[in-house]
Amino acid sequence: MREDNVKIQMRKGILDYCILAILATGEQYAPAIIAELKKAEMIVVEGTLYPILTRMKNAGYLTYRWEESPQGPPRKYYTLTEDGRAYLATLDEAWDKMVEQINIIRGKE
């Protein structure tokens, strides 16, 4: 596999986790989520984000509300549900364990 492909696959694998972590800080709308991901150099476009948000909403991890915008169309604001917070806690544990395992394999622990 080429290096770029590996990085893309790794990014796809943790995108849900990153989105939930962003929403754990408070209610957000899609462009703000994309901006946070871009700040972390996790470049994502709307065409990637919206299906993930829909899938997580259907799984019960997110809810949303509409709010009128002073400029342009209404905005959809996403919030974590209690199930979403519990799922994020599970992902936090899994991430910490995986980092620990990788550090062992790489001889850093």
The 8 nearest C-alpha neighbors of each residue, nearest first, counted from 0:
[[1, 4, 2, 5, 3, 6, 8, 7],
 [0, 2, 4, 3, 5, 6, 7, 8],
 [1, 3, 5, 4, 6, 0, 7, 8],
 [4, 2, 6, 5, 1, 7, 0, 8],
 [5, 3, 7, 1, 6, 2, 8, 0],
 [4, 6, 2, 8, 3, 7, 9, 1],
 [5, 7, 9, 3, 4, 8, 10, 2],
 [6, 8, 4, 10, 5, 9, 3, 11],
 [9, 7, 11, 5, 10, 6, 4, 12],
 [8, 10, 12, 6, 7, 11, 5, 13],
 [11, 9, 7, 12, 8, 13, 14, 6],
 [12, 10, 8, 14, 9, 13, 7, 15],
 [11, 13, 9, 10, 14, 8, 15, 16],
 [14, 12, 16, 10, 11, 15, 17, 9],
 [13, 15, 17, 11, 16, 12, 10, 18],
 [16, 14, 18, 17, 13, 19, 51, 12],
 [15, 17, 13, 19, 14, 18, 20, 90],
 [18, 16, 20, 14, 15, 19, 21, 13],
 [17, 19, 21, 15, 20, 16, 14, 22],
 [18, 20, 22, 16, 21, 17, 23, 15],
 [21, 19, 17, 23, 18, 22, 16, 24],
 [22, 20, 18, 23, 19, 24, 17, 32],
 [21, 23, 19, 24, 25, 20, 26, 78],
 [24, 22, 20, 21, 25, 19, 79, 84],
 [25, 23, 22, 21, 20, 26, 27, 19],
 [26, 24, 22, 23, 27, 78, 21, 79],
 [25, 27, 78, 77, 22, 76, 28, 24],
 [28, 26, 76, 77, 31, 25, 22, 32],
 [27, 29, 76, 31, 75, 30, 77, 32],
 [28, 30, 32, 31, 33, 27, 76, 75],
 [31, 29, 33, 32, 28, 34, 45, 27],
 [32, 30, 34, 33, 29, 28, 27, 35],
 [33, 31, 29, 35, 34, 30, 36, 28],
 [32, 34, 30, 36, 31, 35, 37, 29],
 [35, 33, 31, 37, 32, 36, 30, 38],
 [36, 34, 38, 32, 37, 33, 31, 39],
 [35, 37, 41, 33, 39, 38, 34, 42],
 [36, 38, 40, 42, 34, 41, 39, 35],
 [39, 37, 35, 40, 36, 34, 41, 42],
 [38, 40, 36, 37, 41, 35, 42, 34],
 [41, 39, 37, 38, 42, 36, 35, 43],
 [42, 40, 36, 37, 39, 43, 10, 38],
 [41, 43, 37, 40, 36, 44, 33, 39],
 [44, 42, 41, 33, 47, 48, 45, 36],
 [43, 45, 46, 47, 48, 42, 33, 49],
 [44, 46, 48, 47, 49, 43, 33, 29],
 [45, 47, 44, 48, 49, 50, 43, 51],
 [48, 46, 45, 44, 49, 50, 43, 51],
 [47, 49, 45, 51, 50, 46, 52, 44],
 [48, 50, 52, 51, 47, 45, 46, 53],
 [51, 49, 53, 52, 48, 54, 47, 46],
 [52, 50, 54, 48, 49, 53, 55, 47],
 [53, 51, 49, 55, 50, 54, 56, 48],
 [54, 52, 56, 50, 51, 55, 49, 57],
 [53, 55, 51, 57, 56, 52, 50, 58],
 [56, 54, 58, 52, 60, 57, 53, 61],
 [55, 57, 61, 53, 59, 58, 54, 60],
 [56, 58, 54, 59, 55, 53, 60, 61],
 [59, 57, 55, 56, 60, 54, 61, 53],
 [58, 60, 56, 57, 61, 55, 82, 83],
 [83, 61, 59, 82, 80, 55, 56, 58],
 [62, 60, 56, 79, 80, 78, 59, 55],
 [61, 63, 78, 77, 56, 80, 79, 60],
 [64, 62, 77, 76, 78, 75, 61, 65],
 [63, 65, 76, 75, 66, 77, 62, 74],
 [66, 64, 75, 74, 76, 73, 67, 63],
 [67, 65, 74, 73, 68, 75, 64, 76],
 [66, 68, 73, 74, 69, 65, 72, 71],
 [67, 69, 73, 70, 71, 72, 74, 66],
 [68, 70, 71, 67, 72, 73, 66, 74],
 [71, 69, 68, 72, 73, 67, 74, 66],
 [70, 72, 68, 69, 73, 67, 74, 66],
 [71, 73, 68, 74, 70, 67, 69, 66],
 [74, 72, 67, 68, 66, 65, 71, 75],
 [75, 73, 66, 65, 76, 67, 68, 72],
 [74, 76, 65, 64, 28, 63, 66, 77],
 [77, 75, 28, 27, 63, 64, 26, 65],
 [78, 76, 63, 27, 26, 62, 28, 61],
 [77, 79, 26, 62, 61, 63, 22, 80],
 [80, 78, 61, 83, 60, 22, 84, 62],
 [79, 81, 83, 61, 82, 60, 84, 62],
 [80, 82, 84, 83, 85, 79, 60, 86],
 [83, 81, 85, 80, 60, 84, 86, 59],
 [60, 84, 82, 80, 86, 79, 81, 85],
 [85, 83, 87, 81, 86, 82, 88, 79],
 [84, 86, 82, 88, 83, 87, 81, 89],
 [85, 87, 83, 89, 88, 84, 82, 90],
 [86, 88, 90, 84, 89, 85, 91, 83],
 [89, 87, 91, 85, 86, 90, 84, 92],
 [90, 88, 86, 92, 87, 91, 93, 85],
 [89, 91, 93, 87, 92, 88, 94, 86],
 [92, 90, 88, 94, 89, 93, 87, 95],
 [93, 91, 95, 89, 90, 94, 96, 88],
 [92, 94, 90, 96, 91, 95, 97, 89],
 [95, 93, 97, 91, 96, 92, 90, 98],
 [96, 94, 92, 98, 97, 93, 91, 99],
 [95, 97, 99, 93, 94, 98, 100, 92],
 [96, 98, 100, 94, 99, 95, 93, 101],
 [99, 97, 101, 95, 100, 96, 102, 94],
 [98, 100, 96, 102, 97, 101, 95, 103],
 [101, 99, 97, 103, 102, 98, 96, 104],
 [102, 100, 104, 98, 103, 99, 105, 97],
 [101, 103, 107, 105, 99, 100, 104, 108],
 [104, 102, 106, 100, 108, 101, 105, 107],
 [103, 105, 101, 102, 106, 100, 107, 108],
 [104, 106, 102, 103, 107, 101, 108, 100],
 [107, 105, 103, 104, 108, 102, 101, 100],
 [106, 108, 102, 105, 103, 104, 101, 99],
 [107, 103, 106, 102, 99, 105, 104, 100]]
